[in-house]
C-alpha cells in the first residue's frame, strides 16, 4: 500500500496538487464556517439562559437529526467532495485536450438548471476561453460548486441538457 501511494505521489503534477489543494481549502473553509456557527449557537443559547447541559442536549439532538446546524455542515462537506471531483475532472480534461479542441457547454438536467448555466447551454469556446468565463462548478454561477454541467468536445454528439432518469428532471421539462 505504501509503495502504491508513493508511486501515485511521484506521478502527480503541479496541476494535480493545485486541484487537490483547492478542494482541501474549500473544505477547510466550510469547516471554519461550521466552527463559527457552533460558537454562535452556543453564545445564543447562553444568552437565552440555557445551561451547559441544555446546550449539549440541543446540539446532540441537532446532530442526531441532521438539523439545521449539523445538516448544514454535512451539505458543506458534500459540496467540498463534489468540488474536488469536478476540479480533478477539469485537470484531466485540460491535460488531455488543452486548447486543441473547442468545448460545448452541456447541462446535466437535475430538477432545475440555474439561469447562469442555462444561458451557456450549447455555447462553444476553447478551454482557455471557458477558464476566463468560468468553468462548471468553479463558483462563477448561482449554483456555485453544486453545478454538474460539463464541457464536452464540440464534435461529441450528446443531448443537451442531459436528463438524468429518476432525478425528477423529466417532469419539469
C-alpha positions in Angstrom: 0.0 0.0 0.0 2.8 2.5 0.9 4.6 1.7 -2.3 1.4 2.3 -4.4 0.8 5.6 -2.6 4.4 6.7 -3.2 4.1 5.8 -6.9 1.0 7.9 -7.2 2.6 10.9 -5.4 5.7 10.6 -7.7 3.4 10.7 -10.8 1.3 13.7 -9.6 1.8 17.0 -11.4 1.6 20.6 -10.2 -1.9 20.8 -11.6 -2.9 17.7 -9.7 -1.6 19.1 -6.5 -3.2 22.5 -7.1 -6.6 20.8 -7.7 -6.3 18.8 -4.5 -5.2 21.9 -2.6 -8.2 23.8 -4.0 -10.6 21.1 -2.7 -8.9 20.9 0.6 -9.0 24.7 1.0 -12.7 24.8 0.2 -13.4 22.0 2.7 -11.3 23.8 5.3 -13.3 27.0 4.6 -16.6 25.1 5.0 -15.3 23.7 8.3 -14.3 27.1 9.6 -17.8 28.3 8.9 -19.1 25.4 10.8 -17.0 26.2 13.8 -18.2 29.8 13.8 -21.7 28.6 13.5 -21.4 26.3 16.6 -19.8 29.1 18.6 -22.6 31.4 17.5 -25.3 28.9 18.6 -23.6 28.4 21.9 -23.5 32.2 22.5 -27.1 32.5 21.6 -28.1 29.6 23.9 -26.1 31.0 26.7 -27.6 34.5 26.1 -31.1 32.9 26.4 -30.0 31.5 29.8 -29.6 27.9 28.7 -27.4 25.6 30.9 -24.4 23.8 29.5 -26.3 20.5 29.8 -29.2 22.0 27.9 -26.8 23.3 25.2 -25.2 19.8 24.9 -28.7 18.3 24.6 -29.8 20.8 21.9 -26.6 20.3 19.9 -26.8 16.4 20.3 -30.4 16.5 19.1 -29.3 18.6 16.1 -26.5 16.1 15.3 -28.7 13.1 15.6 -31.5 14.6 13.4 -29.2 16.2 10.8 -30.8 19.5 11.9 -30.0 23.0 10.7 -26.5 23.2 12.2 -25.1 19.7 11.6 -27.2 19.3 8.4 -25.6 22.4 7.0 -22.2 21.1 7.8 -23.0 17.8 6.1 -24.1 19.6 3.0 -20.9 21.7 3.1 -18.7 18.6 3.2 -20.6 17.1 0.3 -20.0 20.4 -1.6 -16.3 20.1 -0.9 -16.2 16.5 -2.2 -18.1 17.4 -5.4 -15.8 20.4 -5.8 -12.8 18.1 -5.6 -14.2 15.7 -8.1 -15.1 18.5 -10.5 -11.6 20.0 -10.1 -10.0 16.6 -10.9 -12.2 16.2 -13.9 -11.1 19.7 -15.2 -7.4 19.0 -14.7 -7.7 15.7 -16.6 -9.8 17.3 -19.4 -7.3 20.1 -19.7 -4.4 17.7 -19.8 -6.0 15.5 -22.5 -7.4 18.3 -24.8 -5.8 21.6 -23.8 -6.8 24.1 -26.4 -6.6 21.6 -29.3 -10.4 21.4 -29.4 -13.4 23.6 -28.6 -15.8 22.6 -25.9 -19.6 22.9 -25.8 -21.4 23.6 -22.5 -23.7 20.7 -21.7 -26.1 20.9 -18.7 -26.9 17.9 -16.7 -30.6 18.3 -16.2 -31.1 18.0 -12.5 -34.6 19.2 -11.4 -33.5 22.7 -12.2 -30.8 24.4 -14.1 -29.7 27.8 -12.8 -30.1 30.8 -15.1 -26.3 31.3 -15.4 -25.8 27.7 -16.7 -29.0 27.8 -18.8 -27.6 30.8 -20.7 -24.5 28.8 -21.6 -26.1 25.7 -23.0 -24.6 24.8 -26.4 -22.1 27.7 -26.3 -18.8 26.6 -27.8 -15.4 28.1 -26.7 -11.8 27.0 -26.3 -10.7 25.7 -22.9 -8.8 28.9 -22.2 -11.9 31.0 -23.1 -14.0 28.8 -20.7 -11.5 29.3 -17.9 -11.8 33.1 -18.4 -15.6 32.9 -18.5 -15.9 30.4 -15.6 -15.8 26.7 -15.7 -18.6 24.5 -14.4 -18.6 24.2 -10.5 -15.9 26.9 -10.3 -18.2 29.2 -8.3 -19.0 31.7 -11.1 -22.7 30.7 -11.2 -25.7 30.9 -8.9 -25.3 27.1 -8.4 -21.7 27.5 -7.5 -20.0 24.2 -6.6 -23.3 22.4 -6.9 -23.0 22.7 -10.7 -22.9 19.4 -12.6 -22.6 20.9 -16.1 -19.8 19.6 -18.3 -17.7 20.9 -21.1 -17.8 18.3 -23.9 -15.6 18.4 -27.0 -17.8 20.0 -29.7 -17.7 17.0 -32.0 -19.2 14.7 -29.5 -23.0 14.2 -30.1 -24.9 14.4 -26.8 -28.4 15.5 -25.7 -28.3 19.0 -24.2 -29.4 19.2 -21.5 -28.7 15.6 -20.4 -31.7 14.4 -18.5 -30.8 12.0 -15.7 -33.6 9.5 -15.4 -35.2 9.3 -12.0 -33.9 12.8 -11.0 -37.3 14.3 -11.3 -36.0 16.5 -14.2 -38.0 14.7 -16.8 -41.2 16.0 -15.1 -40.0 19.7 -15.2 -39.4 19.9 -18.9 
